[in-house]
């Protein structure tokens, strides 16, 4: 199969007249066959057949491999297999003799190959978060790689295996590639979030190499410079887990073939006997710990061969980073490709805080005005009061709440000391996503919460941050003057002295004045108010709306953040007082001023 077209005619049809006739027949017969194949899931309406242009149904090898525009991106999959879904959109055009070769050398140009397939799992609750983040990153990745590599660039496509029908519906509305057929065939003893992965791997690996990525993996840089060289010499390239010398199945590439299918069938058989996670069973099948760890030298290896012959490579954990590595004193390098949200409740807040979030639905390019504060330190009561004040003021002023980068609790009572059997007090500093459960607080109380450093992250995205190299501007794209000016506004921080406000109502009124209402970023400063300048005018004693009583720090501040010790939050207690209206909030302030005037 050459690069000139999809079909090559036998030599006996070399006559120009016969070639013309057969070519015309192929342009009619082949699209009709493809339409009939795709129609098994009712994806194609034959009433529209006459209006379709057959030339749009046959992708030219002279351009990047795109799916047929006539097929919907999302499908329930009740009447088709996952293979049907994939083949209808990205036919496997690799020649039979090249089927075992991931990198065809001469038969096809790179641009003619089907795209790199990234499979993920998603429920309806992840469509607008983790799945949106993956699609946002891949869209920019494809654009920049096309600019940099031209026809050599092989596209990437994300396909989500949906866990519920609502997920498919949302994907259809947002134009994401999603398929939901596995939910209709799931055995009862297999977990809902496990079966699509097991079934999908066993099916797809019959014909295609595949990437799998969890929807809580958040990318910042192009993974291919690291992955592609390893894919040439290995059958499985997979993320490090970080304990017991095992790997994590939240990100991997796997070569098609019998050995790969055998591994997933073994995982399924183990899962049918005892319900478990695929990661645990895959490590067990591959005997990962024993093959990686050398007890004689107390060293481990990142490469090994599984019992069934798969050549395995475990990735560098400093490049392909898991959140729980942070607890192991491993810093996040500036060239880290992604961060995997393992062992963290505030997954999206963590990803945003660390700079691994994209411009999803204009999150950064149409930024909210924000209210933040500095010097978040004190005992638990003081830091809680400060957080409650800023959260309340953000809500009433129509701003997003931006937490400070760290919170220092000066008096944390530890567990009983092992020597004198007495509790001890000491200071601890925590990042925002494990000092207060801000993300869940915002959802519960209707407050828009962004990450610490949102204003600088927004400016970077407005100016065009590249996913190929953060030291470069986004390739093939130039920011307009309006974006440059907006980025400048986001970097300008307006300070407001908290001491000029006598109450929450006073603070809200000041924020709504023309002097401050136009500012993009306002930071409340000078919280070190002396305690003897009027008890009720001091922010420490402000009376705050009823819902603010639910704002408490994370549990177990005396222990380091581990998978077994996450933030924890009880939520808003039932029967809590509702938010006062703006008029109710400001009325006491108006009355107090009238009294002073008289």
Secondary structure in CASP SS format (residue, H / E / C, confidence):
PFRMAT SS
TARGET T0000
AUTHOR 0000-0000-0000
METHOD secondary structure of the structure
MODEL  1
X C 1.00
X C 1.00
X C 1.00
X C 1.00
X C 1.00
X C 1.00
X C 1.00
X C 1.00
X C 1.00
X C 1.00
X H 1.00
X H 1.00
X H 1.00
X C 1.00
X C 1.00
X H 1.00
X H 1.00
X H 1.00
X H 1.00
X H 1.00
X H 1.00
X H 1.00
X H 1.00
X H 1.00
X H 1.00
X H 1.00
X H 1.00
X H 1.00
X H 1.00
X H 1.00
X H 1.00
X H 1.00
X H 1.00
X H 1.00
X H 1.00
X H 1.00
X H 1.00
X H 1.00
X H 1.00
X H 1.00
X H 1.00
X C 1.00
X C 1.00
X C 1.00
X C 1.00
X H 1.00
X H 1.00
X H 1.00
X H 1.00
X H 1.00
X H 1.00
X C 1.00
X C 1.00
X H 1.00
X H 1.00
X H 1.00
X H 1.00
X C 1.00
X C 1.00
X C 1.00
X C 1.00
X C 1.00
X C 1.00
X C 1.00
X C 1.00
X C 1.00
X C 1.00
X C 1.00
X C 1.00
X C 1.00
X C 1.00
X C 1.00
X C 1.00
X E 1.00
X E 1.00
X C 1.00
X C 1.00
X C 1.00
X C 1.00
X C 1.00
X C 1.00
X H 1.00
X H 1.00
X H 1.00
X H 1.00
X H 1.00
X H 1.00
X H 1.00
X H 1.00
X C 1.00
X C 1.00
X C 1.00
X C 1.00
X C 1.00
X C 1.00
X H 1.00
X H 1.00
X H 1.00
X C 1.00
X C 1.00
X C 1.00
X C 1.00
X C 1.00
X C 1.00
X C 1.00
X C 1.00
X C 1.00
X C 1.00
X C 1.00
X H 1.00
X H 1.00
X H 1.00
X C 1.00
X C 1.00
X C 1.00
X E 1.00
X E 1.00
X E 1.00
X E 1.00
X E 1.00
X E 1.00
X E 1.00
X C 1.00
X H 1.00
X H 1.00
X H 1.00
X C 1.00
X C 1.00
X C 1.00
X H 1.00
X H 1.00
X H 1.00
X H 1.00
X H 1.00
X H 1.00
X H 1.00
X H 1.00
X H 1.00
X H 1.00
X H 1.00
X H 1.00
X H 1.00
X H 1.00
X H 1.00
X H 1.00
X H 1.00
X H 1.00
X H 1.00
X H 1.00
X H 1.00
X H 1.00
X H 1.00
X C 1.00
X C 1.00
X C 1.00
X E 1.00
X E 1.00
X E 1.00
X E 1.00
X E 1.00
X E 1.00
X E 1.00
X C 1.00
X C 1.00
X H 1.00
X H 1.00
X H 1.00
X H 1.00
X H 1.00
X H 1.00
X H 1.00
X H 1.00
X H 1.00
X H 1.00
X C 1.00
X C 1.00
X E 1.00
X E 1.00
X E 1.00
X C 1.00
X H 1.00
X H 1.00
X H 1.00
X H 1.00
X C 1.00
X C 1.00
X C 1.00
X C 1.00
X C 1.00
X C 1.00
X C 1.00
X H 1.00
X H 1.00
X H 1.00
X H 1.00
X H 1.00
X H 1.00
X H 1.00
X H 1.00
X H 1.00
X H 1.00
X H 1.00
X H 1.00
X H 1.00
X C 1.00
X C 1.00
X C 1.00
X C 1.00
X C 1.00
X E 1.00
X E 1.00
X E 1.00
X E 1.00
X C 1.00
X C 1.00
X C 1.00
X E 1.00
X E 1.00
X E 1.00
X C 1.00
X C 1.00
X C 1.00
X C 1.00
X H 1.00
X H 1.00
X H 1.00
X H 1.00
X H 1.00
X H 1.00
X H 1.00
X H 1.00
X H 1.00
X H 1.00
X C 1.00
X C 1.00
X E 1.00
X E 1.00
X E 1.00
X E 1.00
X E 1.00
X C 1.00
X C 1.00
X C 1.00
X C 1.00
X C 1.00
X C 1.00
X E 1.00
X E 1.00
X E 1.00
X E 1.00
X E 1.00
X E 1.00
X E 1.00
X E 1.00
X C 1.00
X C 1.00
X C 1.00
X H 1.00
X H 1.00
X H 1.00
X H 1.00
X H 1.00
X H 1.00
X H 1.00
X H 1.00
X H 1.00
X H 1.00
X H 1.00
X H 1.00
X H 1.00
X H 1.00
X H 1.00
X H 1.00
X C 1.00
X C 1.00
X C 1.00
X C 1.00
X H 1.00
X H 1.00
X H 1.00
X H 1.00
X H 1.00
X H 1.00
X H 1.00
X H 1.00
X C 1.00
X C 1.00
X H 1.00
X H 1.00
X H 1.00
X H 1.00
X H 1.00
X E 1.00
X E 1.00
X C 1.00
X C 1.00
X C 1.00
X C 1.00
X E 1.00
X E 1.00
X C 1.00
X C 1.00
X E 1.00
X E 1.00
X E 1.00
X C 1.00
X C 1.00
X C 1.00
X C 1.00
X C 1.00
X E 1.00
X E 1.00
X E 1.00
X E 1.00
X C 1.00
X C 1.00
X C 1.00
X C 1.00
X C 1.00
X E 1.00
X E 1.00
X E 1.00
X H 1.00
X H 1.00
X H 1.00
X H 1.00
X H 1.00
X H 1.00
X C 1.00
X C 1.00
X C 1.00
X C 1.00
X C 1.00
X C 1.00
X C 1.00
X C 1.00
X C 1.00
X E 1.00
X E 1.00
X E 1.00
X C 1.00
X C 1.00
X C 1.00
X C 1.00
X C 1.00
X C 1.00
X H 1.00
X H 1.00
X H 1.00
X H 1.00
X H 1.00
X H 1.00
X H 1.00
X C 1.00
X C 1.00
X C 1.00
X C 1.00
X C 1.00
X C 1.00
X H 1.00
X H 1.00
X H 1.00
X C 1.00
X C 1.00
X C 1.00
X C 1.00
X C 1.00
X C 1.00
X C 1.00
X E 1.00
X E 1.00
X E 1.00
X E 1.00
X C 1.00
X C 1.00
X C 1.00
X E 1.00
X E 1.00
X C 1.00
X H 1.00
X H 1.00
X H 1.00
X H 1.00
X H 1.00
X H 1.00
X H 1.00
X H 1.00
X H 1.00
X H 1.00
X H 1.00
X H 1.00
X H 1.00
X H 1.00
X H 1.00
X H 1.00
X H 1.00
X H 1.00
X C 1.00
X C 1.00
X E 1.00
X E 1.00
X E 1.00
X C 1.00
X C 1.00
X C 1.00
X E 1.00
X E 1.00
X E 1.00
X E 1.00
X E 1.00
X E 1.00
X E 1.00
X E 1.00
X E 1.00
X E 1.00
X E 1.00
X C 1.00
X C 1.00
X C 1.00
X C 1.00
X C 1.00
X C 1.00
X E 1.00
X E 1.00
X E 1.00
X E 1.00
X E 1.00
X E 1.00
X E 1.00
X E 1.00
X E 1.00
X H 1.00
X H 1.00
X H 1.00
X C 1.00
X E 1.00
X C 1.00
X H 1.00
X H 1.00
X H 1.00
X H 1.00
X H 1.00
X H 1.00
X H 1.00
X H 1.00
X C 1.00
X C 1.00
X C 1.00
X E 1.00
X E 1.00
X C 1.00
X C 1.00
X C 1.00
X H 1.00
X H 1.00
X H 1.00
X H 1.00
X H 1.00
X H 1.00
X H 1.00
X H 1.00
X H 1.00
X H 1.00
X C 1.00
X E 1.00
X C 1.00
X C 1.00
X C 1.00
X C 1.00
X C 1.00
X C 1.00
X C 1.00
X E 1.00
X C 1.00
X C 1.00
X C 1.00
X C 1.00
X C 1.00
X C 1.00
X C 1.00
X H 1.00
X H 1.00
X H 1.00
X H 1.00
X H 1.00
X H 1.00
X H 1.00
X H 1.00
X H 1.00
X H 1.00
X H 1.00
X C 1.00
X E 1.00
X E 1.00
X E 1.00
X E 1.00
X E 1.00
X H 1.00
X H 1.00
X H 1.00
X C 1.00
X C 1.00
X C 1.00
X H 1.00
X H 1.00
X H 1.00
X H 1.00
X H 1.00
X H 1.00
X H 1.00
X H 1.00
X C 1.00
X C 1.00
X H 1.00
X H 1.00
X H 1.00
X H 1.00
X C 1.00
X C 1.00
X C 1.00
X E 1.00
X E 1.00
X E 1.00
X E 1.00
X E 1.00
X C 1.00
X C 1.00
X C 1.00
X C 1.00
X C 1.00
X C 1.00
X C 1.00
X C 1.00
X C 1.00
X H 1.00
X H 1.00
X H 1.00
X C 1.00
X H 1.00
X H 1.00
X H 1.00
X C 1.00
X C 1.00
X C 1.00
X C 1.00
X H 1.00
X H 1.00
X H 1.00
X H 1.00
X H 1.00
X C 1.00
X C 1.00
X E 1.00
X C 1.00
X C 1.00
X C 1.00
X C 1.00
X C 1.00
X C 1.00
X C 1.00
X C 1.00
X E 1.00
X C 1.00
X C 1.00
X E 1.00
X C 1.00
X C 1.00
X C 1.00
X C 1.00
X C 1.00
X C 1.00
X C 1.00
X C 1.00
X C 1.00
X C 1.00
X C 1.00
X C 1.00
X C 1.00
X C 1.00
X C 1.00
X C 1.00
X H 1.00
X H 1.00
X H 1.00
X H 1.00
X H 1.00
X H 1.00
X H 1.00
X H 1.00
X H 1.00
X H 1.00
X H 1.00
X H 1.00
X H 1.00
X H 1.00
X H 1.00
X H 1.00
X C 1.00
END
